[in-house]
Amino acid sequence: MIPVYNYVKSSVYDDLSWQTCNYASTNRGYKYYNEQSYADYSPYVLKVMKAPIASAFNLTPNEEQNMVYT
């Protein structure tokens, strides 16, 4: 076996973090800001999480109402 070193940045978390995989890092970078990527999850997650997030971050009712998944 030959080791392949393709880490974005070397650290003790190389095998545990998305940051050390170029594919995962690029894919996350694209999807993180793309609201459509979360269309399947957004409705039911936001239904449960809007109020606790708004409370934790002292959001206004308008900010809570207009919250998006990302």
MORAQUI-V166267 format. One record per backbone hydrogen bond with DSSP energy under -0.5 kcal/mol. NH is the residue of the N-H (numbers start at 0). CO is the residue of the C=O. If there is no record, write none. Layout:
nh: <NH	NH>
co: <CO	CO>
This chain:
nh: <2	4	5	13	15	16	19	20	21	24	25	26	27	28	29	30	31	32	33	34	36	37	38	40	41	42	44	45	46	47	48	49	52	53	54	55	56	57	58	63	64	65	66>
co: <0	2	3	10	12	12	16	17	19	20	21	22	23	24	25	26	27	28	30	32	33	34	35	37	37	38	40	41	42	43	44	45	48	49	50	51	52	54	53	59	60	61	63>
